[in-house]
């Protein structure tokens, strides 16, 4: 929305968008990108305007010791967070794969080499101009079975360069005795 209002000045909003993205908790990782990079929550601009008080006062004498302790704590928790995040990502990817596989329709037609098949014209289906054109092309022959439902087709002696998935094919049944569809009176 903002980029359409300021089409010529869209680049001035990049730092704000990056800050918002880096400080927003992601669903998959369950952490902010800033937290996974630096091991702590980000200090936002609002933290400078609202008075906050430190939990523990730092003495000048043991500043180095406090700094080392803080660094060690950040690094040790960062490794744990990254391992947990890796398991969250693996779990999310497994769920995504399962959802994708559930959407796939199983291949019902198993074709063999030298079967005659028709090839579905998917491009013509999406265009209104080809509304009355044939939806299936030529009878082709299965030339090679490539696996995962993919086939190479042959038209007479010419092998097609494109690989075709089985969901675009159907068996061709030729008419041995062509009969007229209109009954004779």
N, C-alpha and C positions, 0 to 999 in steps of 0.2 A: 504494500500500500504506500509506504513512504517513498519507495523508489519510483513509483509512477508519478508522485507529486513533485519530485525533484529529479527528473530524468537526467539533467545535465550535471547534477552534483551527487550522484549515487555513491561515488567513491569516498565521500566524507563520512559515510555511515559504516564503513567496514570495521573500524575499531570497536564501535558499539556492538555490532553484530557478533564479532569475535568474542568480546567479553561475555555477552549473553550466552553464546554457545559453550564457551569453556567453563562457565560457572553453573550450568544447568545439569542436573542429575540425569544421566542417560538410563533408559529403561533396561537395556541389555546388560550394561556393566554394573549398574546400581551405584555408580560413583560419577563425579564430575570429571571431565578431562583434566582440569587443573589439579584436582586431588590426585589423580593417577600419575601426573607428571611430577608434581612437587611434593606429594605426600602430606599435604595440608589443605585446608579450605582457603579460598582466595580472600584477600582483604579487599573488600569492595569500596567504592567511593563513598558510600553511605557511612562506612565505619569512620571516616575522617570528620564527618559533620556531626555525628552523634557521639557524645562523650562516652567512652568506655574506659573502664579502669582495669589495669593489669591484675591478674589473679595473684601474682607473687612479685614482690619488688626485687629487682636485681641489684645486688651490691657490685660496686666497682671491683672489689677484691676477688670475688669468685665469678666474674663475668666469663672468663675463658672456660671454666668448668661448666657453667650453666649452658654456654653455647655448645660445647661438645656433647653434653647430655641431650640437649634438644636435637642436635644433628643426628645423634645415634638413634634417638626415638623416632624421628622422621624416617630415617633410612630403613629401620627394622619394620616399622608399620607399613612402609611403602611396598616392601617385598611381599608382605602378607596380603595387602590389598590387591596387588597385581596378580598373585596366584588365585585369589578368590575370583577376581574379574575374569581370568582366563577360563575358569570352570563355568562362570555365568555365560560367557560367550559360546563355549562349546555346547552348553545346554540349549541356548537360544538357536544356534545353528542346527542342532539336531531336530528341534521343534519345527524350524523353518523347512528343513528337508522333508520331514514327515508330512507337513501340510502340502508341500509341493507334490509329493508322490501321491497323496490322496486325491489331488485334483486331476492327475493324469488318468486318462481312460485306458483300460487295458486293450491291447491289440487283439481284436477278435479274429481277424483274417490272417491266417498263416499261409503265405504264398510259397510256392516251390519254383525252382528254375524251370523255365519254359511255360509257366502259366500265362494265360492271356488275361490282362487286366486293363481297366480304364483308369485314367488319371484325372483327379478332380481339379478343375480350374478355379483355385481359390481367389485369384485376382479378379476374375469376372464376377464372383459372388459379391464383392465389395463395391462394385461400380454399378451405378444406375443405368449407364449407357448400354451395358451388356445384359440387360434384364431378360431379353428373349433369346439370348445366345445359348449354345449348348453348355452344360455345366461339366461335362466329362469329355476328355480328349481321347481320340484314337484308341483302338485296342493295341496296347504295347505288350511286349513279352518281358517277363522277369529274366534278367540276364545274370545278376549276381545278388546273393544275399549277404549283406554287410553286418548284420547283427543289430540289436537294439531296435528292431522293427524298420530298419533302413534297407533300401533296395536300389540296385542300378537297373535301369530299363533299357530295352532295345526296341527299335522300330525298324522292322525288316532286318537289314544288315548294319544299321547305324546305331551305335551305343550312345545313349544320352550322357552328357557330361555331368548333369545335375543328379545329385543323390535325392531320392524321394522317400519320405516316411510312409509307413504302411497305412496310416490313418487317412492318407489321400488317395488310396487305391481301393478298387473293388473288382471282384471277379467279373470277367466278361463272358457272357453266355451268347454264343452265336445262334442264329436261327437257321436250322438245317432246312426246314420246309417253310419258307416265308408264306404266310397266309394273309389275305387281305383283312383288314380290321372292319371294313364295312361289309355287312352281309349282302349277298346278291339276292335280288328279288326276282 
